[in-house]
Every structure is written in C-alpha cells, then in structure tokens.
C-alpha cells in the first residue's frame, strides 16, 4: 500500500501480543508508517481496547477510516479463554495476586455447564475496579492501585453465547460472544460466585469483532515487514 492508501483510510487487523497495551500497538504502527513513508503525521486509532494480559484481534484504523471507529467498537465480539475456579484476585485476572481461596469439592461438570445459563442474555455487570474506565476524571485502576475504595456502578451488557469448551480440574476453558462493554474478567469473577467458589480469569484471547476474525490478523512484526516491502 502507498501512503495515499493509509491516508485515504485502511482497516488493519492486528494480533495483539501479551503484555502490550492497545495504545502501545497504535503508537508503534503510527511510528512505523511515518518512518516508512517519511511523513510527519498520520491518523491511527484502535476500535476497542484489549487488556495487556489479553491477546488477539485488535482492529486498527488509519486516515479517514478513523471516523468509523465507533461503528466497529459497537459490533459483537467473541473471546476464548480460561477461568480458574477456587480463588479470586482483586483485578479478577492475573494482574494481581490471589486474595482469597475457596473449596471446589462441591463443583461438578454438570454444575459448571448449568451455571453458564444464568449469564445468557442481558445482564447487569459491574466492571473491574482495575480497569481504564474513568470516575471523576481518574482511571479506576488509579484508585485501586492507590488502595482507595471507589464505587463502581453496574451496567447492562448482553452475553449471546457462553460455551464451555473443556474442564480440567479447576481450569475451565470457554468461548463467549458478547456486546460492546462486556468485561470478561467480571464474567469470570461472577461465574465463580455463581458456583459458590470464586474464580478469576487466567487466559483471554479476542477472536472476532463483527465479521473480522483474528485468523486474518497480522502480528506486529509481520505488519512492519510488509510495510518495509511496500514502501521501498
């Protein structure tokens, strides 16, 4: 592609690696495009944040396509991942240490499958306090990391599918199809509560956004390689 293509607007599908923020991916691609074509400015944005501890599909828009970001953000998303039962963490995932453990002796495979049913449809969900949502001008995770208590209001989200792929001991592999604004970390925490056990998210991968599939996404390295080829 030429610089005119990027400025006119492109939708780039990137497979975000672990431990990168979505913002870091955007900054990296913007810098690489600028360097490749020796330009000062190019609009680049992402259509839906992925946590650093999650991998998978990140939809990146350039140039005039950045005006479509809100449209892409509103589309249905699909995730796969694993939940560890029997323990909770303050962040609902592996960002923080386990703060409480519970017995799982009462949990059967049938109970796990039955518990998914109460999360199908429109549900009330409280976002994690360790999240980038803002309250009174500050990110929630800023309050959490400072040890400050903060009230987080619930909101309506829609879970279209919640399918159990595999159960190995206390590790439950799943697939979820959900609306914009759904926190899979919160779902993992609430799922543990529903089983009277506690639970936290240990792996998360976004596989689809609308019609976009991670199978068609490029790694950051592959994108940069392609970019250097086309710009020379």
RODO-2510 file (C-alpha; in nm, 4 decimals, decimal comma):
residues 232
     n   res          X          Y          Z
     1     x     0,0000     0,0000     0,0000
     2     x     0,1044     0,3591    -0,0601
     3     x     0,0921     0,6442     0,1896
     4     x    -0,2117     0,7704    -0,0025
     5     x    -0,3840     0,4399     0,0788
     6     x    -0,3144     0,4801     0,4501
     7     x    -0,4302     0,8434     0,4471
     8     x    -0,7466     0,7617     0,2498
     9     x    -0,8210     0,5043     0,5206
    10     x    -0,7356     0,1436     0,5937
    11     x    -0,8664    -0,1166     0,8386
    12     x    -0,5736    -0,3181     0,9742
    13     x    -0,6255    -0,6423     1,1644
    14     x    -0,3506    -0,6934     1,4220
    15     x    -0,2995    -0,9922     1,6516
    16     x    -0,2035    -0,8115     1,9729
    17     x     0,0630    -0,9930     2,1731
    18     x     0,0561    -1,0371     2,5500
    19     x     0,1885    -0,7546     2,7688
    20     x     0,1280    -0,4822     2,5085
    21     x    -0,1368    -0,2187     2,5737
    22     x    -0,3670    -0,1346     2,2841
    23     x    -0,2276     0,2203     2,2990
    24     x     0,1272     0,0878     2,2562
    25     x     0,0224    -0,1034     1,9450
    26     x    -0,1344     0,2100     1,7940
    27     x     0,1765     0,4164     1,8743
    28     x     0,4063     0,1518     1,7251
    29     x     0,2106     0,1251     1,3990
    30     x     0,1791     0,5026     1,3675
    31     x     0,5548     0,5431     1,4159
    32     x     0,6356     0,2650     1,1668
    33     x     0,4066     0,4128     0,8983
    34     x     0,5574     0,7582     0,9493
    35     x     0,9108     0,6191     0,9250
    36     x     0,8353     0,4038     0,6214
    37     x     0,6935     0,6917     0,4185
    38     x     0,8922     0,9763     0,5775
    39     x     0,5852     1,1751     0,6827
    40     x     0,5176     1,3790     0,9965
    41     x     0,1579     1,2873     1,0722
    42     x    -0,0923     1,0070     1,0118
    43     x    -0,4144     0,9356     1,1994
    44     x    -0,4180     0,5917     1,3625
    45     x    -0,6628     0,4580     1,6209
    46     x    -0,7982     0,1290     1,7550
    47     x    -1,1593     0,0098     1,7701
    48     x    -1,1808    -0,1477     2,1149
    49     x    -0,9242    -0,1868     2,3915
    50     x    -0,7677    -0,5187     2,4856
    51     x    -0,6093    -0,5543     2,8299
    52     x    -0,2298    -0,6040     2,8378
    53     x    -0,2820    -0,9604     2,9674
    54     x    -0,5128    -1,0429     2,6739
    55     x    -0,4049    -1,1301     2,3208
    56     x    -0,5885    -1,1377     1,9931
    57     x    -0,7761    -0,9233     1,7482
    58     x    -0,7200    -0,5501     1,7515
    59     x    -0,8908    -0,3522     1,4727
    60     x    -0,6705    -0,0566     1,3774
    61     x    -0,7993     0,2258     1,1564
    62     x    -0,5846     0,4750     0,9662
    63     x    -0,6561     0,8070     0,7968
    64     x    -1,0206     0,8740     0,7146
    65     x    -1,1261     0,5291     0,8384
    66     x    -1,0696     0,6521     1,1960
    67     x    -1,4164     0,8094     1,1590
    68     x    -1,5569     0,4531     1,1550
    69     x    -1,4021     0,3522     1,4881
    70     x    -1,7272     0,3955     1,6831
    71     x    -1,9073     0,1690     1,4344
    72     x    -1,6503    -0,1092     1,4771
    73     x    -1,6455    -0,0676     1,8558
    74     x    -2,0190    -0,1324     1,8717
    75     x    -2,0001    -0,4696     1,6976
    76     x    -2,0398    -0,8103     1,8608
    77     x    -1,7173    -0,9612     1,9945
    78     x    -1,6005    -1,3185     2,0530
    79     x    -1,3449    -1,4316     2,3094
    80     x    -1,1887    -1,7565     2,4208
    81     x    -1,0061    -1,8085     2,7473
    82     x    -0,9772    -1,9923     3,0766
    83     x    -1,1184    -1,9345     3,4231
    84     x    -0,9512    -2,0733     3,7349
    85     x    -1,2088    -2,1742     3,9959
    86     x    -1,1449    -2,1767     4,3699
    87     x    -0,9609    -1,8449     4,4006
    88     x    -1,0197    -1,4737     4,3452
    89     x    -0,7927    -1,1777     4,2738
    90     x    -0,8708    -0,8038     4,3181
    91     x    -0,8263    -0,7436     3,9437
    92     x    -1,0310    -1,0540     3,8504
    93     x    -0,7304    -1,1795     3,6487
    94     x    -0,3567    -1,2448     3,6889
    95     x    -0,2574    -0,8778     3,7196
    96     x    -0,2878    -0,9078     4,0981
    97     x    -0,2139    -1,1852     4,3463
    98     x    -0,4761    -1,4275     4,4809
    99     x    -0,6525    -1,2700     4,7796
   100     x    -0,8951    -1,5470     4,8753
   101     x    -0,9330    -1,9211     4,8163
   102     x    -1,2426    -2,1422     4,8272
   103     x    -1,3333    -2,5094     4,8251
   104     x    -1,4258    -2,6568     4,4868
   105     x    -1,5170    -3,0066     4,6082
   106     x    -1,8879    -2,9415     4,5508
   107     x    -1,8409    -2,8393     4,1856
   108     x    -1,9307    -3,0919     3,9159
   109     x    -1,9052    -3,0615     3,5384
   110     x    -2,2841    -3,0507     3,5196
   111     x    -2,2926    -2,7627     3,7706
   112     x    -2,0409    -2,5697     3,5594
   113     x    -2,2466    -2,6150     3,2421
   114     x    -2,5699    -2,5222     3,4245
   115     x    -2,4131    -2,2061     3,5704
   116     x    -2,3466    -2,0601     3,2258
   117     x    -2,7207    -2,0340     3,1599
   118     x    -2,7796    -1,7562     3,4140
   119     x    -2,5418    -1,5302     3,2192
   120     x    -2,7110    -1,5608     2,8804
   121     x    -2,8999    -1,2537     2,7590
   122     x    -2,8959    -0,9017     2,9026
   123     x    -2,7305    -0,8960     3,2440
   124     x    -2,6125    -0,6388     3,4977
   125     x    -2,2338    -0,6363     3,5209
   126     x    -2,0001    -0,4394     3,7454
   127     x    -1,6739    -0,3503     3,5652
   128     x    -1,3488    -0,4401     3,7448
   129     x    -1,2051    -0,1717     3,9707
   130     x    -0,8752    -0,2482     3,7948
   131     x    -0,9946    -0,1048     3,4621
   132     x    -0,9369     0,2038     3,2489
   133     x    -1,2886     0,3376     3,2994
   134     x    -1,2934     0,6917     3,4363
   135     x    -1,4612     0,8226     3,7519
   136     x    -1,4286     1,1890     3,8474
   137     x    -1,1514     1,2322     3,5923
   138     x    -0,9349     0,9433     3,7144
   139     x    -0,8957     0,5900     3,5816
   140     x    -1,0449     0,3276     3,8117
   141     x    -0,7149     0,1405     3,8271
   142     x    -0,5518     0,4560     3,9686
   143     x    -0,7864     0,4405     4,2681
   144     x    -0,7348     0,0644     4,3002
   145     x    -0,3554     0,0804     4,2906
   146     x    -0,3574     0,3589     4,5493
   147     x    -0,5716     0,1422     4,7763
   148     x    -0,8635     0,3865     4,7594
   149     x    -1,2151     0,2449     4,7774
   150     x    -1,4379     0,3544     4,4901
   151     x    -1,7957     0,2681     4,3995
   152     x    -1,8331     0,1198     4,0530
   153     x    -2,1853     0,1183     3,9122
   154     x    -2,3215    -0,1824     3,7252
   155     x    -2,4266    -0,1559     3,3627
   156     x    -2,6248    -0,3597     3,1136
   157     x    -2,4343    -0,5902     2,8795
   158     x    -2,5500    -0,8763     2,6595
   159     x    -2,3989    -1,2252     2,6532
   160     x    -2,5139    -1,4028     2,3376
   161     x    -2,3188    -1,7270     2,3924
   162     x    -2,1272    -1,8704     2,6879
   163     x    -1,9946    -2,2104     2,5893
   164     x    -1,7726    -2,4392     2,7970
   165     x    -1,5020    -2,5930     2,5751
   166     x    -1,3143    -2,8041     2,8281
   167     x    -1,2907    -2,8676     3,2032
   168     x    -0,9624    -2,9823     3,3552
   169     x    -0,9726    -2,9815     3,7343
   170     x    -1,0343    -2,6213     3,8403
   171     x    -0,9474    -2,4837     3,4955
   172     x    -1,2460    -2,4097     3,2723
   173     x    -1,1908    -2,3227     2,9046
   174     x    -1,4695    -2,1212     2,7434
   175     x    -1,5927    -1,9240     2,4436
   176     x    -1,8051    -1,6108     2,4867
   177     x    -1,9916    -1,3979     2,2318
   178     x    -2,0937    -1,0631     2,3798
   179     x    -2,1834    -0,6999     2,3326
   180     x    -1,9639    -0,3923     2,3494
   181     x    -1,8634    -0,3020     2,7051
   182     x    -1,8591    -0,6569     2,8405
   183     x    -1,5714    -0,7317     3,0772
   184     x    -1,4745    -1,0974     3,0559
   185     x    -1,2799    -1,0535     3,3809
   186     x    -1,6030    -0,9557     3,5546
   187     x    -1,7791    -1,2509     3,3932
   188     x    -1,5093    -1,4835     3,5321
   189     x    -1,5483    -1,3339     3,8796
   190     x    -1,9291    -1,3560     3,8682
   191     x    -1,9122    -1,7106     3,7307
   192     x    -1,7035    -1,8140     4,0323
   193     x    -1,9598    -1,6562     4,2636
   194     x    -2,2408    -1,8415     4,0876
   195     x    -2,0595    -2,1665     4,1684
   196     x    -2,0148    -2,0633     4,5348
   197     x    -1,6438    -2,0887     4,4834
   198     x    -1,4792    -1,7782     4,3439
   199     x    -1,2943    -1,7597     4,0154
   200     x    -1,0585    -1,5441     3,8129
   201     x    -0,9540    -1,5118     3,4506
   202     x    -0,6207    -1,6727     3,3635
   203     x    -0,6160    -1,6514     2,9811
   204     x    -0,8076    -1,4290     2,7385
   205     x    -0,7945    -1,4041     2,3607
   206     x    -1,0236    -1,1969     2,1375
   207     x    -1,1043    -1,3949     1,8266
   208     x    -1,3688    -1,1863     1,6461
   209     x    -1,5095    -0,8343     1,6161
   210     x    -1,8147    -0,8330     1,3910
   211     x    -1,7059    -1,0005     1,0663
   212     x    -1,3356    -0,9534     1,1422
   213     x    -1,1505    -1,2673     1,2525
   214     x    -0,8138    -1,2996     1,4254
   215     x    -0,7280    -1,5747     1,1745
   216     x    -0,6865    -1,2941     0,9202
   217     x    -0,4816    -1,0706     1,1506
   218     x    -0,1093    -0,9964     1,1244
   219     x     0,1450    -0,9938     1,4025
   220     x     0,3090    -0,6564     1,4627
   221     x     0,6344    -0,7954     1,3212
   222     x     0,4623    -0,9185     1,0041
   223     x     0,2900    -0,5832     0,9525
   224     x     0,6242    -0,3998     0,9844
   225     x     0,7870    -0,6469     0,7431
   226     x     0,5088    -0,5938     0,4873
   227     x     0,5332    -0,2185     0,5366
   228     x     0,9048    -0,2057     0,4632
   229     x     0,8488    -0,4133     0,1482
   230     x     0,5734    -0,1913     0,0069
   231     x     0,7399     0,1405     0,0944
   232     x     1,0712     0,0577    -0,0770
***
